[in-house]
Amino acid sequence: MAGSKVGSLGEYIREQRTRAKISLRQLADVSGISNPYLSQVERGLRKPSAEILQQIAKGLRISAEALYVQAGILEAREAESDVQAAVRADLILTERQKQVLLDIYDAFRRENEAAGVVPGGAPAGAAAADGEQAHAAKEGKQV
């Protein structure tokens, strides 16, 4: 079972490298890992340590956490929103920039949840109040 996880890790790394449009040799150079070892990781023949995964993540400019989850070192978090996934997948942003954006996004979401804002942007009570007003207007009453 661990072997299949390692294989899927290698496939994931290869997919990320392909998306970044960098060669195996280029990734080896920027991550400081030997080309043969990196090739073995991609083919699922080696199980890299957390430190090696961090170096690979840095070379790919992706979250080390994503590689840790693929390797089975970390449990997967709750499902990401499309916004979070897009930020994490952006190849131009640095890890620091991604983290700042995600922190701000999370802060806005927590703020809205605390204020009772429902999807669509209205406060939770506003939708019900609007519905009551519309019903009252239909009946010819004032609210």
C-alpha positions as CSV (number, residue, x, y, z in Angstrom):
1,M,0.0,0.0,0.0
2,A,2.8,2.4,0.8
3,G,4.4,1.6,-2.6
4,S,1.2,2.8,-4.3
5,K,1.3,6.0,-2.3
6,V,4.9,6.6,-3.2
7,G,4.1,5.9,-6.9
8,S,1.2,8.4,-6.8
9,L,3.6,10.9,-5.1
10,G,6.0,10.5,-8.0
11,E,3.2,10.9,-10.5
12,Y,2.1,14.1,-8.7
13,I,5.6,15.5,-8.7
14,R,6.0,14.8,-12.4
15,E,2.6,16.4,-13.1
16,Q,3.5,19.5,-11.2
17,R,6.9,19.7,-13.0
18,T,5.2,19.3,-16.4
19,R,2.7,22.1,-15.5
20,A,5.6,24.3,-14.5
21,K,7.2,23.5,-17.8
22,I,10.6,22.6,-16.4
23,S,12.7,19.6,-17.1
24,L,13.8,17.0,-14.6
25,R,17.3,18.3,-14.8
26,Q,16.1,21.9,-14.2
27,L,14.1,20.8,-11.2
28,A,17.1,18.9,-9.9
29,D,19.3,22.0,-10.2
30,V,16.9,24.4,-8.5
31,S,15.9,22.0,-5.7
32,G,19.5,20.8,-5.1
33,I,18.6,17.2,-5.5
34,S,20.5,14.9,-7.8
35,N,18.9,14.2,-11.2
36,P,19.0,10.4,-10.8
37,Y,17.5,10.5,-7.3
38,L,14.7,12.8,-8.5
39,S,14.0,10.5,-11.5
40,Q,13.7,7.6,-9.1
41,V,11.3,9.6,-6.9
42,E,9.1,10.4,-10.0
43,R,9.1,6.7,-11.0
44,G,8.0,5.7,-7.5
45,L,11.3,3.8,-6.7
46,R,12.3,6.0,-3.8
47,K,10.4,7.4,-0.8
48,P,11.8,10.9,-0.2
49,S,12.1,12.4,3.3
50,A,10.2,15.4,4.4
51,E,13.3,17.5,3.9
52,I,13.7,16.3,0.3
53,L,10.0,17.0,-0.4
54,Q,10.4,20.5,0.9
55,Q,13.3,21.0,-1.5
56,I,11.2,19.6,-4.4
57,A,8.3,21.9,-3.4
58,K,10.5,24.9,-3.4
59,G,11.9,24.0,-6.8
60,L,8.3,23.5,-8.1
61,R,7.1,26.7,-6.3
62,I,4.3,24.7,-4.7
63,S,3.2,24.1,-1.2
64,A,5.3,21.6,0.7
65,E,2.1,20.6,2.5
66,A,0.7,19.4,-0.8
67,L,3.6,17.0,-1.2
68,Y,3.4,15.9,2.4
69,V,-0.3,15.0,1.9
70,Q,0.6,13.1,-1.3
71,A,3.4,11.3,0.5
72,G,1.0,10.4,3.4
73,I,3.0,12.4,5.9
74,L,0.1,14.8,6.6
75,E,-3.6,14.2,6.5
76,A,-5.5,16.0,3.8
77,R,-7.3,19.1,5.1
78,E,-10.9,20.0,4.4
79,A,-11.8,20.4,0.8
80,E,-10.4,23.6,-0.6
81,S,-12.5,26.3,-2.3
82,D,-11.8,27.1,-5.9
83,V,-10.1,30.3,-4.8
84,Q,-7.8,28.5,-2.4
85,A,-6.9,25.9,-5.1
86,A,-6.3,28.6,-7.7
87,V,-3.9,30.5,-5.3
88,R,-2.0,27.4,-4.4
89,A,-1.7,26.3,-8.1
90,D,-0.4,29.7,-9.3
91,L,3.1,29.3,-10.5
92,I,4.0,33.0,-10.6
93,L,3.3,33.7,-6.9
94,T,5.9,33.0,-4.3
95,E,5.0,30.7,-1.3
96,R,4.9,33.8,0.9
97,Q,2.6,35.7,-1.4
98,K,0.3,32.6,-1.6
99,Q,0.2,32.3,2.2
100,V,-0.6,36.0,2.6
101,L,-3.4,35.8,0.1
102,L,-4.8,32.7,1.7
103,D,-4.6,34.3,5.2
104,I,-6.5,37.3,4.0
105,Y,-9.1,35.1,2.3
106,D,-9.6,33.0,5.4
107,A,-9.9,36.2,7.6
108,F,-12.7,37.5,5.3
109,R,-14.5,34.2,5.4
110,R,-14.3,34.0,9.2
111,E,-15.5,37.6,9.4
112,N,-18.5,36.9,7.2
113,E,-19.4,33.7,9.0
114,A,-19.3,35.6,12.3
115,A,-21.5,38.3,10.9
116,G,-23.9,35.7,9.6
117,V,-23.4,36.5,5.9
118,V,-24.9,33.8,3.7
119,P,-23.6,33.0,0.2
120,G,-24.5,35.8,-2.1
121,G,-23.3,38.5,0.3
122,A,-26.4,39.4,2.3
123,P,-26.6,39.1,6.1
124,A,-28.5,35.9,7.2
125,G,-31.5,37.9,8.5
126,A,-31.7,40.2,5.4
127,A,-33.0,37.5,3.1
128,A,-35.8,36.6,5.4
129,A,-36.7,40.3,6.0
130,D,-36.7,41.0,2.2
131,G,-39.0,38.0,1.8
132,E,-41.4,39.3,4.5
133,Q,-41.4,42.8,2.9
134,A,-42.2,41.4,-0.5
135,H,-45.0,39.3,0.9
136,A,-46.4,42.2,2.9
137,A,-46.3,44.4,-0.2
138,K,-48.1,41.8,-2.2
139,E,-50.8,41.8,0.5
140,G,-50.9,45.6,0.6
141,K,-49.5,45.9,4.1
142,Q,-46.7,48.0,5.5
143,V,-43.8,46.4,7.4
